[in-house]
Amino acid sequence: MDEFDLYKRLGLALAIGMLLGVERGWQLRQAPEGTRIAGIRSFSLMGLLGGLWGLLAEDGGAVTLAVGFAAFAALIIGAHLMHLRVVPADQGITTEIAELVTFCLGAAAARGYLAAAAAGGVVTLALLSLKESLHEFVERIRFVELKAAVNLLLISVVMLPVLPNRGFGPGQTLNPYKLWWIVVMIAAISFVGYVAIRAAGPRIGTLLTGFFGGLASSTALTASFSRLGRTSPELQNLLAAGVVVAGATMFLRILLIVGILNAKLLPALAAPMGAMALACAAGAIALWLDRRSAGAATAPPLTNPFELTTALKFGLFLGVIMVLSGLLQQWYGNRGIYGLAAVAGLADVDAISVSMARLAGRGTTTLAAAANAVAIAAFVNTTVKAGIVAFACGGTMAWRVAAVFALAVLAGLSSLWIGYPG
């Protein structure tokens, strides 16, 4: 190690301590003299101490570094106990933990982990300075959302790595690892949509609520807005616009899923899905401009954004669709998967989209046939949502949504036929 490199490492250790010391000193600036544990000078020296001890440990090894950290931790504990005698009400240990982190980051910088140490210092600074924002965030979290986040981590971090990554069943169609990875991806997209709705709330307006609701579940948003339209007829134009935007988002969501799983299928689907999304977007703008009330629709009353049982059911449904897609293609050709797409579209478009993305361009399933199947499911699902509005709300909202969705389906059919008439 040359002299310049040595100074660079110690300089970073000192800078990290100084940075954190400025934040701690500012937070405790109004504390009476003699009651503050550490400020800019103390933290700067702690960072430099960690750096110097990290350099000494290069010859003594990990044991030397561990002994130094233990001694420093004992010093911090003693200082904390003495501080409690002066200010008994201050039971927090955030500053003490920050001091230990400063020592460790200084040692890491001295050992050559410059990027990691610098990043760790910035992250620590952010956590210390965002106290009020983080506390407010925690207070806003509902138990149902915390449970959903835990379930999402459970299926992604815990369950996914232990699943076998090989094919099972007819034609080796079912790969548990890849199948569950898709479930995680779909759940994550839905969770992002839910979080967006909760974060922005009704302030973002009906159109953006429809967009985020479409990411979470366009069907759920359609049902929610339809019920609201029945009780608030003056908002039906606005609510119809939100439903149509959610439908447009569904088509974009299909392209996102297909693009992740099989980019070769995107050109075949871009025209029909893009045409339907544009038709819905134009219809939504027209409905919004024609609104008769200045009122704003509330965000859809979503409940749990992600249930473990929901993921299991979707995984099972997806597995069945994938197996049937392969078998029906083998037995009945394109007519078989087209019939399956129509039936699957009654409930969901994600499963058939995933299945076709996996099969497209492999074996006898052409890109055109896969695109046709996904489009059929989208046509059917769009029609179902129009039926939901008619059944749950009726009136002006029903015929306006039906008109826009009919134009969207017509646009999708036309572009699909022009691009892939076979």
Sequence and secondary structure as in RCSB ss.txt:
>XXXX:A:sequence
MDEFDLYKRLGLALAIGMLLGVERGWQLRQAPEGTRIAGIRSFSLMGLLGGLWGLLAEDGGAVTLAVGFAAFAAL
IIGAHLMHLRVVPADQGITTEIAELVTFCLGAAAARGYLAAAAAGGVVTLALLSLKESLHEFVERIRFVELKAAV
NLLLISVVMLPVLPNRGFGPGQTLNPYKLWWIVVMIAAISFVGYVAIRAAGPRIGTLLTGFFGGLASSTALTASF
SRLGRTSPELQNLLAAGVVVAGATMFLRILLIVGILNAKLLPALAAPMGAMALACAAGAIALWLDRRSAGAATAP
PLTNPFELTTALKFGLFLGVIMVLSGLLQQWYGNRGIYGLAAVAGLADVDAISVSMARLAGRGTTTLAAAANAVA
IAAFVNTTVKAGIVAFACGGTMAWRVAAVFALAVLAGLSSLWIGYPG
>XXXX:A:secstr
  HHHHHHHHHHHHHHHHHHHHHHHHHTTTS TT     HHHHHHHHHHHHHHHHHHHHH HHHHHHHHHHHHHH
HHHHHHHHHHH TT    HHHHHHHHHHHHHHHHHTT HHHHHHHHHHHHHHHHTHHHHHHHHHH  HHHHHHHH
HHHIIIIIIGGGS  S BSGGG B HHHHHHHHHHHHHHHHHHHHHHHHHGGGGHHHHHHHHHHHHHHHHHHHHH
HHHHHH GGGHHHHHHHHHHHHHHHHHHHHHHHHHH GGGHHHHHHHHHHHHHHHHHHHHHHHHT S        
    S  HHHHHHHHHHHHHHHHHHHHHHHHHTHHHHHHHHHHHHTT SHHHHHHHHHHTTBTTB HHHHHHHHH
HHHHHHHHHHHHHHHHHT HHHHHHHHHHHHHHHHHHHHHHHHH   
